[in-house]
Amino acid sequence: MSKKRDKKKRRNLCGHRAWLAMGTIAAYAAAGSGKAAIVYAQNTKSNPNGQAQLPVRRFDIAAGPLDVVIAQFEQACGVNVQFSVPTETVPGFKSPGVIGLYTQEQALKHLLVGTGLSFAITGQDQVTIGVKNAESIEVHGINTDTLALSKFPVPLLDLPQSVNAIPKEIMEQQGSTTLRDVLRNTPGISLAAGEGGSQGDNLTIRGFSARNDIFLDGMRDFGSYYRDPFNYEQVDMLEGPAGVQFGRGSTGGVINQETKTPQLRPFVNMDGAFGTDITRRFAADVNQPLPDLANGSAVRLNIMAHEANVAARDVVENRRFGIAPSLALGLQTPTRLNVGYFHFNENDIPDYGIPWYFNRPAAVARHNYYGFRENNFLKTDVDMATAKVDHEVNDHVLLRDQLRYARYKRDAQITEPQVNTKSSGTITPSTPLDQIQVNRNQIVTDSVESFLWDQADATVRGNLLGMKHTVVVGVEGGRETSSPIRTTYNNPNAVNTVPTTSLLNPDENQLFTGTPYISSNTHVTTWSGGGYLLDTVELSRQWQLSGAGRWDYFSADYNAANYTYPTSGGVTVQYPVFHQVVQQPTWRAALVYKPVPFGSIYFDAGTSFNPSAESLSLTQATAATPPEENHTYEFGSKWDLRGGRFTARGSLYRTQKENARETSPTDSTLVVLAGTQRVDGVEAAVQGHVTDRWELLSSYTYMHCEVVKSQFFPLSVGQPLANAPRNLFNLWSEYRLPHGFEIGGGGNFVDSRRASSTVPNDPTTNLPKQVPGYWAFNAMAKYQVTERITLQANVYNLFNRDYVDQIHPSHLVPGAGTSGLFGLKFKF
């Protein structure tokens, strides 16, 4: 009965939020659907008083050969374009394309950026494009690129780095409801389970942990929470050390979430979905232009309510709610302001899965839940406010500034199941499983984290010494804080007071009788800042040289109250105080060769660093430890095919951590920079429209990851790194059939993974702690009932494969079983 009451209470809570969300959406739809707004751009140059107004159009023209791009422009605008250059040379020019709302003249400027051509209006609906001369108007401007990041101002084809961009259309096709689901589409990435001190998304990129390398619109998203893609326009994975662009961290790469922003066209998109794992999900995206406000403004609201169980897992529940309003002012002026607020909360019954049994996953039913139904929870609240201003000084200079304040609240009590094979001489690999009890380690934390940051930069395009330069120069900095209170259930004699349970038949309804003891109350404050300069030089039409440098200052102050409880009674409190200052330069350099306008070959090298306090945590052992240093070398090639509608790329790379931190196994206060870790890899990826009806997204990664040197763990030399599979493969294919039908499907292969880099073998079996590789397949079908209504069905883990999805040295999280998600989409 308690289970029913608990679920009913949660359903009521989620139901109230969902009804509130739908009521809000209905109000916006009623306000915005009365008539279509005609949007105009102010021609302030020809008419300072703003009397003349030029109509704008929404352009969606991908990069490609100039003849293909101009043909699309002619069709969109109903104009005739003539060339004053030889016709046979036109396909050799590469246009960056144009995406967004622009006048015809503005769109043409964007289309001709980097071509050396200019245009002239030669008559009504008549345009002539030719080579620039002394009388020509210089056509520069800031190119709208695939990445919405100011530190990457060149087209992806010219960017000498492996970048994978997953747009919202792919997320919608796959019915993605978590960031982890989105990232399964990218190469070189594997998932890790939550840790004791932190929960939320935990990732490994190119063999190195990326828990602290998740960004939101170019700023660090530090909070420990499980992210939902309801407000994503795109998710980018930038591989390789990126200290120059992002500061501390980024050994294997970074994840950047691009949020949805207001647009100058009205629309209302609503999605409702129900699933076999009791999923109930509602999401809406409402945009309303305000053409009469500040020379072109708009508001946008994204909202989501989600509740679901996990297929083939008992007890586990996920409940989330999010809302993200935003306002953009002056969209058709040189100065644009975008302000947004993001609120997200989750109230889950969390899952730390099943225990290890010596060196392998325990051979138990995958639905086994070892926690306490009534006492395990994970509650997070995220509140984030962001203001961003862009100012185009002229066609050559763009200034930007972005300010953000974020607050992350987390309250959790999670059970980590452990078979304590080390302390009990009665348990061996041959012990019958029905005779084994599981310790229920309680991970209890109540924490608040904050983030205050400002990022200012300038993008400058111009000529120097006869060569074209694209320069980004900027500064950023701010304060981050973390204040966790942690609780233990070990009594003064270090005995766990939480009841154990059977390994084969755990009782999730068992009464929780543990006695809590506060173990620590910690406060960490960091102040950090960095200055950077990035320059891309066009040496000729075929050669580009880029270089970048950055200097970072990072200061961390740690103070805590650590509690111990002597057997004689009372409590003893210690107040450790630590301070760390890191000043570190990083650099990046690359050379790009373009044998044809739609292809590039590049070589890239760069560095990054990892201070011991990068996750806002310090100890006596790590306070004086210098940062780890990372180097990368990458050789690769990129190709834009079918006029930029299909891309292919490949790369060879080496990433090496020169001085990995190691803690002495006999003295936890001794930490040295004594290890070397290396990853050599090869990667290939294709993405885009193979034909007008067939879309493909696929990648393959091979990684040879190993410990090269270790002072405290010499037996680990030559062994693989933790959570670094040798082979990774993903495929997603979607085909549009006649009569409004679409079908899609794909799968993922993740090779076997080890739990630890420095302690590779179990002491009893002398075998590595390792999980086997797996395949998992998904499918999708869609039917467009009308122009505004679409039905969609997704099936996940099509063949009900039993596999380990997320690993940690102390526990394992199984993948979900087969489930179906059925949705109805409305577009107005």
C-alpha positions, 0 to 999 in steps of 0.5 A, spaced: 500 500 500 505 504 501 508 503 494 501 505 491 500 511 495 508 513 494 506 513 486 500 516 486 503 522 490 508 523 485 503 522 479 499 527 482 505 532 483 507 531 475 500 531 473 499 538 476 506 540 473 504 537 466 497 541 466 500 547 468 505 546 462 499 545 457 495 551 460 501 556 459 502 553 452 495 554 450 495 561 452 501 562 448 498 559 442 492 563 443 496 569 443 500 567 437 496 564 432 491 569 430 495 571 424 501 570 421 506 576 422 510 580 416 517 581 419 521 587 416 528 589 417 530 596 418 534 599 413 538 604 417 543 606 413 539 608 407 534 611 412 536 613 419 529 615 421 527 608 420 522 609 415 524 604 409 523 597 411 525 591 407 522 584 408 526 579 410 526 571 409 528 565 412 534 562 409 536 555 410 542 554 405 547 549 407 555 550 405 557 548 398 559 549 391 557 556 389 553 554 383 549 550 387 548 555 393 546 561 388 541 556 385 537 555 392 538 563 393 534 564 386 529 559 388 528 562 395 527 569 392 525 569 385 531 573 383 535 572 377 543 571 378 548 572 373 555 571 373 561 576 370 566 570 371 567 564 367 561 559 368 566 553 368 569 557 374 563 558 379 563 551 382 570 552 384 568 557 389 566 554 396 560 558 399 559 558 407 551 558 406 546 562 410 541 560 415 537 565 419 532 571 417 535 576 413 534 581 407 536 579 400 542 583 400 544 581 407 543 573 405 548 575 399 553 578 403 553 571 407 553 567 401 559 570 398 564 570 405 571 568 403 570 567 395 573 574 393 567 575 389 562 581 390 555 583 388 551 588 385 543 590 384 543 591 376 535 591 376 529 589 378 530 582 381 536 582 377 543 581 381 550 580 378 556 577 381 563 578 379 570 579 382 571 585 387 575 591 384 576 598 386 569 600 386 566 594 389 563 594 396 567 589 401 563 583 403 565 580 409 561 579 415 561 574 421 559 567 418 553 564 421 557 557 422 554 550 424 557 551 431 554 557 435 561 558 439 565 565 438 571 561 439 570 557 433 569 562 427 571 558 421 566 553 417 567 546 420 570 544 414 576 549 415 576 547 423 582 543 424 579 538 429 574 533 430 567 535 431 561 532 431 554 536 431 548 532 433 542 537 431 535 537 434 532 533 428 536 527 430 534 527 437 527 528 435 527 522 430 530 517 436 526 520 441 532 522 445 530 524 453 537 524 456 543 527 454 546 520 454 542 518 449 544 523 444 551 522 445 551 515 443 551 518 436 558 520 437 564 517 436 570 516 441 565 516 447 563 511 453 558 512 459 560 511 466 556 510 472 555 516 478 560 516 483 560 517 490 561 524 491 557 526 485 551 524 481 549 526 474 552 525 467 559 522 467 562 521 461 569 518 458 572 521 451 577 518 448 579 514 454 579 520 459 574 522 464 570 528 462 565 529 468 567 536 468 567 538 461 560 539 460 558 546 457 552 550 455 553 555 450 560 555 451 560 556 459 561 550 464 555 547 466 558 544 472 552 541 476 551 534 478 545 532 474 542 528 469 540 533 463 534 533 458 535 535 451 528 539 451 531 545 450 537 543 445 538 546 438 544 542 437 549 538 441 557 538 439 562 534 441 569 537 440 575 532 441 582 532 443 585 537 449 581 544 448 585 548 454 585 554 449 578 555 448 575 552 454 580 553 460 582 547 465 580 540 463 578 537 457 583 532 456 579 528 451 575 533 449 568 537 451 561 537 450 557 543 448 550 544 449 547 549 444 540 552 447 534 554 443 534 561 442 528 566 439 527 567 432 523 572 427 518 567 425 512 564 429 511 557 431 508 552 436 511 545 437 508 540 442 509 533 443 506 528 447 509 521 448 507 514 452 511 508 453 511 501 455 516 503 461 510 507 463 513 513 460 509 520 460 512 526 457 510 532 454 514 538 451 512 544 447 516 549 444 513 556 442 516 562 439 513 569 438 516 574 434 515 581 436 517 585 430 515 592 433 519 592 439 526 594 438 527 593 431 525 586 431 525 582 437 522 575 439 520 571 445 521 563 446 518 558 451 520 551 452 517 547 457 517 539 459 514 534 464 517 527 464 515 521 468 518 514 467 520 507 470 526 503 466 525 497 462 527 491 466 529 495 472 525 494 479 523 500 483 527 505 479 523 512 477 525 518 473 521 524 474 523 531 471 520 538 469 524 543 466 522 550 463 526 555 459 523 562 457 528 567 453 527 574 450 531 576 444 531 584 442 534 587 436 535 581 432 535 586 425 540 591 428 547 591 429 546 590 437 542 584 439 541 582 446 538 575 448 536 574 456 534 567 458 532 563 464 533 555 465 529 551 471 530 544 471 528 539 477 528 532 478 526 527 483 528 520 482 529 513 485 536 513 483 539 506 480 546 504 482 545 497 479 548 491 481 555 489 484 561 486 482 563 479 484 570 479 484 572 481 477 566 480 473 558 483 474 555 479 479 551 473 475 544 476 478 537 478 474 538 484 471 532 487 474 534 486 482 534 493 486 539 493 492 536 499 495 530 501 499 524 503 496 522 508 501 529 511 503 533 512 496 532 519 492 536 524 488 533 531 488 536 536 484 534 543 482 538 547 477 536 555 476 540 559 471 540 566 468 544 568 462 544 575 458 548 575 452 549 581 447 552 581 440 554 588 437 557 588 430 561 594 429 562 593 422 563 588 417 569 586 420 568 586 427 563 583 432 564 584 439 560 579 444 559 578 452 556 573 456 554 573 463 551 567 467 549 566 474 547 558 476 545 555 482 545 547 483 542 544 489 542 536 490 540 532 495 541 525 495 541 518 498 543 512 494 544 505 495 551 502 492 551 495 492 557 491 494 559 484 495 565 485 500 570 479 498 576 482 501 574 482 508 571 476 508 575 469 508 569 465 507 567 468 500 570 465 494 569 465 486 566 458 488 561 460 493 554 459 492 550 465 490 544 464 494 549 464 500 552 471 499 549 477 502 550 484 499 552 491 503 548 497 502 553 502 502 549 509 503 551 515 499 548 521 502 550 528 500 546 535 501 550 540 497 549 547 493 554 549 488 554 556 484 557 559 478 558 566 476 562 567 470 563 573 464 566 571 458 567 577 453 571 576 446 572 580 439 572 577 432 576 581 427 576 579 420 581 583 416 587 583 411 595 584 414 601 583 410 596 581 404 593 575 408 586 574 410 586 573 418 580 571 422 582 573 430 578 571 436 581 575 442 577 575 449 578 574 457 573 570 461 573 569 469 569 568 475 567 564 481 565 557 483 563 554 489 561 548 492 558 546 499 557 539 500 554 536 507 556 528 507 553 523 512 555 516 513 552 510 516 558 507 519 558 507 527 564 509 531 567 502 530 566 503 523 561 498 522 555 499 517 549 500 521 544 499 514 541 492 514 544 487 508 540 483 503 541 477 499 545 477 493 540 473 489 533 476 492 534 483 494 528 486 498 527 493 496 521 493 501 526 492 507 525 497 513 531 502 513 534 502 520 541 505 519 543 511 524 546 517 520 553 520 522 555 527 519 562 526 516 564 532 513 561 539 512 565 542 506 566 549 503 570 550 496 571 557 493 575 558 486 576 564 483 579 563 476 580 567 469 583 566 462 585 570 456 586 568 449 588 569 442 586 565 436 588 567 429 586 563 423 591 566 417 589 564 409 596 564 406 592 562 400 586 559 397 589 552 399 593 553 405 591 556 412 595 556 418 592 557 425 595 558 432 592 560 439 595 561 446 591 562 452 594 563 460 589 561 466 589 563 473 586 558 478 585 559 485 582 554 490 580 555 497 578 549 501 575 549 508 571 543 512 569 540 518 571 533 519 567 529 524 569 523 527 566 519 533 570 515 538 568 509 541 569 512 548 563 517 546 562 524 544 565 527 537 571 530 535 572 535 529 577 537 525 578 543 521 582 543 515 584 549 510 587 548 504 589 553 498 591 552 491 594 557 486 595 554 479 598 559 473 598 555 466 599 557 459 596 552 453 597 553 446 594 550 439 597 550 432 594 547 426 595 547 418 590 546 413 590 544 406 584 544 401 586 541 395 579 542 392 574 547 395 569 542 399 575 538 402 581 539 407 587 535 410 589 538 417 594 537 422 593 539 429 597 539 436 595 542 442 595 542 450 590 542 456 591 541 464 588 538 470 589 542 476 587 537 482 582 542 484 578 542 478 572 538 480 572 543 486 575 538 491 581 538 495 585 534 500 591 535 504 595 530 499 593 534 493 593 541 495 600 542 493 600 537 487 601 541 480 596 540 475 596 534 470 599 536 463 596 533 456 598 533 449 595 531 443 597 530 435 591 529 430 592 528 423 585 528 419 581 530 413 574 533 412 569 533 406 563 536 404 559 532 399 552 533 395 553 541 396 554 540 403 548 536 405 553 530 406 559 530 410 565 525 411 571 525 416 577 521 418 582 522 423 588 519 426 590 522 433 595 521 439 593 524 446 598 523 452 597 525 459 604 526 461 604 526 469 597 523 471 596 523 479 597 517 483 595 516 490 600 511 494 596 504 496 599 504 503 599 512 504 593 516 502 596 522 504 601 521 499 599 523 491 605 524 486 605 526 479 608 519 477 604 516 471 603 517 464 597 515 460 596 514 452 591 513 447 592 512 440 586 512 435 583 512 429 576 515 427 571 515 421 564 519 421 559 520 416 553 524 416 548 527 412 543 526 406 546 520 402 540 522 397 534 527 398 530 521 402 535 518 405 539 520 411 545 517 415 549 518 421 555 513 423 561 513 426 567 508 428 572 509 433 578 504 434 582 506 441 589 503 443 589 506 451 594 504 455 598 506 462 605 507 459 608 509 466 606 508 473 610 509 480 605 506 485 602 501 480 607 498 476 603 492 474 598 496 470 603 498 465 601 496 458 594 495 461 588 499 458 585 505 461 578 505 465 572 505 461 576 506 454 573 500 449 577 498 444 572 499 439 566 503 438 561 503 432 554 507 432 549 507 426 543 511 425 539 511 418 532 514 416 529 514 410 523 518 407 518 513 404 512 516 399 505 518 402 508 521 409 511 515 412 518 515 414 522 509 417 529 509 421 533 504 425 540 503 428 545 501 433 551 501 437 557 497 439 561 498 445 567 493 446 569 490 453 571 495 458 575 495 464 573 499 471 580 501 473 587 504 470 591 503 476 588 497 479 587 492 473 586 486 477 582 483 482 586 480 488 583 474 489 582 471 481 588 476 479 584 477 473 582 484 470 575 487 473 572 488 466 565 488 463 563 484 456 562 488 450 555 489 447 550 490 441 544 494 442 539 496 436 533 501 436 528 502 430 523 508 429 517 509 424 513 515 423 507 517 419 505 525 417 497 525 418 497 532 416 501 538 415 501 539 422 500 532 425 505 527 426 505 520 429 511 517 431 513 510 434 520 508 437 523 501 440 529 501 444 533 495 445 530 491 439 532 484 441 532 485 449 540 485 450 542 484 457 548 488 458 552 493 462 551 500 460 555 504 465 561 502 469 564 504 476 570 501 480 564 499 485 558 498 482 555 497 475 548 499 472 545 495 467 542 497 460 534 498 460 530 492 457 526 493 450 521 498 451 516 502 446 515 510 446 509 512 442 508 520 440 504 525 437 507 531 435 503 538 433 506 543 429 502 550 428 
